[in-house]
Amino acid sequence: MRILILGGTVFLSREVARQAVARGHDVTCLARGTSGPPVTGAAFVTADRDTGISAYAGLEGDWDAVIDVARKPQQVQDALLALSGSSSHWSFVSSASVYAANDTPGADETAERLAPMAAVDGRYTDPADGEYGQAKAACEDLVRGLGPANVLVTRPGLIAGPEDDSDRFGYWPARLAQERSPVLIPAMAAESMTQTIDVRDLALWLVTGAEESRTGSFNVMGPSVPFGELLALAADAAGFHGSFRSADPQWLHEQGVAYWAGNESLPLWLPEEYGGFCTRSTEAALNAGLMLRPVEQTVRDVLDDEQERGIYRERKSGLSTARETVLLAALDVA
């Protein structure tokens, strides 16, 4: 197949390119080229999608499939204007963040979405902070304009795996590999759920979706696993024999510890109103051919990647050593 990937140099889109090449397809990636080198075996077109339709010049000819991971509706609109007439199948990677509520366990693809971002005079502004879900919803609607017989919309939640630089998942295996004890965790976190898909499984879903001209909208996520079980898997992989110290979630919030991700956060920790976020139904995708590797394998592969990159490196998510030490001391006083 002749496949065009709008992206192809970072994490998910890079893994999609890698797998598509490995399966013998003729792959072209379009990206700015500032985030990393292209995958060996894929053609590479350097372009900035923020420049509009002109970014797609030189991509003439028919494409068997286009795979897009954009978060900006204007980029999607321009790509559709430039390429929709020459593509047989269009796959868009959306997000579980399009859903309006996160408190219902087992919710499927029919759950209500957020109101999509609206265009002004036919064009979209760049999403502001807090508009990620609304922007992805708008992207979905633009792509669906091609018709139900040509479009695959994929909604992942948390994506993990080797080369992930968000640190949302990798923080925990790396933290336990440091053998510092105790490890600070939110109280009751052990019973809360996590739902992570390995980037390699998601990429395979996208490539086979192009091969099979799969259509429809799907939650594509990993199994729901209690946080305590995930910690146990990470501890086993890292050989961690220390202890954990639980802190009241309200106390952590008062100390300025962030939820989920970002600077000085406890990754995978979510507010109570997100009780359904990591328990969404993936039955439709599993019935359509989604294949998932064991979470234990993802944990071990992520740990190998973390050790190669440095478990003490500066991170985008998680607590620094200094911050965790201060919090543990304050918790003792409290």
Buried (B, 14 or more C-beta within 10 A) or exposed (E): BBBBBBBBBBBBBBBBBBBBBEBEBBBBBBBEBEBEEBBEBBEBBEBBBEEBBEBBEEBEEEBBBBBBBBBBBBBBBBBBEBBBEBBBBBBBBBBBBBBEBBEBEEBEBEBEBBEBBEBEEEEBBEBEEEBBBBBBBBBBBBBBEBEEEBBBBBBBBBBBBBBBEBBBBBBBBBBBBBEBEEBBBBBEBBEBBBBBBBBBBBBBBBBBBBBEBBBBBBBBBBBBBBBBBBBBBBBEBBEBEEEBBBBEBEBBBEBEBBBBBBEBBBBBBBEEEBBBBBBBBBBBBBEBEBEBBEBBBBBBBBBEBBEEEEBEEEBBBBBEEEBBEEBBEEBEEE
